[in-house]
Amino acid sequence: MVQQIISDNQLLEQYPDSDGQPMADNTKQFRWIVVIKENLERLFASDVDVFIAGDLLWYPVEGDPKQRQAPDVMVVFGRPKADRGSYQQWKEGDIAPQVVFEILSPGNRSGEMLRKLNFYQRYGVAEYYIYDPDSNELTGFERSAKSLQLVSEVHNWVSPQLGIRFELTADTLEIYRPDGERFLTQVELGEQLATERELRQVDQRRIQALEEKLRELGINPESL
């Protein structure tokens, strides 16, 4: 009897890490993917068992590599943060992503979006959000029993899984963390970090000036 040995390369061919499709069709779509993914990373940074990924292939069924999808952003509770080439669900405690986001581009077709909805519904996604930045339209679905049901009023909707709130203004979508902070762009995040660093430096200079004043008065600040 000859035992067949499957090489790592053959396994990669069975479950490739790429579907050959670009992550985004344009800069606007890419910017939104990054904003949602990175702000969710910040939100759950201290939780080691929340895995967040962008444009990562998800294989829900072992032995059926044709069943796959690469959500623009997906969130998995109960799985550790770690680098992955793809999300093979049977290797992940059979835990499906609970929340997925898709950002529409002009190349998206209604038939494609329907197939994605059916896929996410079949394989256990609890919340599914679709945002069209061109028309500024947000569509949300929440699982009820075995199906994903349309969220009737998505403006000011709070995600049951994530705790974030969606607010549609006249021009754009704004997303707020549970603490009320708005999701920021990479530029805004950089500016915020720079401001926080400057404030820390100001505080440090004030502390040093106070310590020098105490020493002039003959008081050792380390003894206080």
Buried (B, 14 or more C-beta within 10 A) or exposed (E): EEEEEEEEEEEEEEBBEEEEEEEBBBEBBBBBBBBBBBBBBBBBEEEEEBBBBBBBBBBBBBEEBEBBBBBBBBBBBEBEBEEBEBBBBEEBEEBBBBBBBBBBBEEBEEEEBEEBBEBBBBBBBBBBBBBBBEEEEBBBBBBEEEEBEEBEEBEEBEBEEBEBBBBBEEEEBEBBBEEEEEBBBEEEBEEEEEEEEEEEEEEEEEEEEEBEEBEEEEEEEEEE
